[in-house]
Amino acid sequence: MPTRKYLTVDDLRARAKKRIPKIAFDYLDGGAGTESNIHRNRFGFEKITLSPEYLRDVTERSQKVTLFKHNYDAPIGISPVGLANLIWPKADTILAKMAKKRNIPYLLSAVGTTSIEEIARIAPEQAWFQLYVPGQDHICFDLIRRAKEAGIKVLVLTVDIPAPSKRLRDIRNNFTLPFKITPKIISNIAFKPSWLIATLANGTPRFENMVPYMQDAADSKSLDAAQVLQTSPRLSEDFVKRVRDAWEGSFVIKGILSQKSAEAAKRVGADGIIVSNHGGRQLDCAPSSIEALPKVIKAAGPGMTVMLDSGIRSGNDIVKAFASGAAFTFSGRSFVFGVGALGAPGGEHVLDLLVDEVDKTLTQIGCKNIMELGPEYIWQQG
Ligand SMILES: Cc1cc2nc3c(=O)[nH]c(=O)nc-3n(C[C@H](O)[C@H](O)[C@H](O)COP(=O)(O)O)c2cc1C
């Protein structure tokens, strides 16, 4: 029974590690450089302690959050994860279906392995689309058009890839798509039978959104193409304004960590920010997202919805993020670890764990409603 066996996201990560080939697991788990930013993300949350408050009636509790005029049933959504179907076949649609069932946001990556149109069909109210600004403008604006026509209401522009990062695990594993068939990779895959069978049944994942624009994407030879697509050294404020002007719905910028960038996000007319360091996959010496959050909130001002991802692994982390001022939280790896560990039920299992932990923590600190969390719940020394 998974609920008894896998009590934490870390339990699921360990199980996923056993089921997924090393090359795919490392792609999911790893980060830039020495991976100190991944550890800093965790340490940032661990440093915060909460102040338990008693003598309060907390029999009725709520975790519902309203974002961009939609009421979500839980305070966490699913961050965009490119190439998720390589980690576990159908991971994108498994998670989008779960997001629809449980009414939480699902962010489809521009380099996702399922198309915008399919995800929008699965989760019409919960699907957001995450865009990179590729070298060719026409791809960028055509993706925006497609997202609009598919009925997507929230567009998320990721801005933290001015250059590809140096991910040592991927380089050491010779990570390319399709895999280069070496004896090491064959032995690696052969010992992961459930992944292999499922992958053979579903075919090599492709960057489905890119298929109309790139032959390599259609041929599943798209890792280099994806890098070109994700990397945006020319992402000036003027260009982002053009993106903003091309989109009528809510517009969110993901990957902001500083006051100045938050001010720029405001100037270009963003409705929201996701404070994020890409889960430690971009700038190894970046601050943790929870440390960066207060400055961003201050610079963004009251009209902006400031959300956060990077490092969330438990309900306590979610409560700490809300108490620190976040309007919402997301995680990428937590949900994909769940799917890698348990297949289709894995994403929902992660959500159950997180929601249960949030509920217990809210009760323990005497807070009835996640929307009422604030700095008074953070333990202050002295
Ligand atoms: C395997 C993997 C692929 C990712 N792909 C994307 C992507 O395509 N677009 C994007 O904006 N962020 C991407 N991210 C970053 C996530 O959206 C998110 O910021 C990060 O996973 C949050 O940290 P966490 O994994 O510690 O929760 C990716 C993260 C991982 C682990």
The ligand as an ORCA input file, in Angstrom:
! r2SCAN-3c Opt
* xyz 0 1
  C      13.795     17.622    -15.310
  C      13.398     19.062    -15.200
  C      13.009     19.746    -16.343
  C      12.607     21.077    -16.246
  N      12.163     21.723    -17.367
  C      11.704     22.996    -17.253
  C      11.129     23.647    -18.366
  O      11.008     23.087    -19.436
  N      10.693     24.919    -18.188
  C      10.799     25.590    -16.992
  O      10.392     26.739    -16.872
  N      11.336     24.972    -15.925
  C      11.767     23.712    -16.015
  N      12.259     23.074    -14.928
  C      12.251     23.778    -13.637
  C      10.919     23.553    -12.935
  O       9.866     24.163    -13.617
  C      10.944     24.088    -11.507
  O      11.338     25.437    -11.527
  C      11.826     23.292    -10.583
  O      11.712     21.922    -10.848
  C      11.426     23.567     -9.158
  O      12.266     22.934     -8.269
  P      11.939     21.514     -7.595
  O      12.164     20.500     -8.661
  O      12.961     21.463     -6.517
  O      10.532     21.539     -7.100
  C      12.642     21.741    -14.984
  C      13.017     21.028    -13.853
  C      13.373     19.706    -13.950
  C      13.738     18.971    -12.698
*
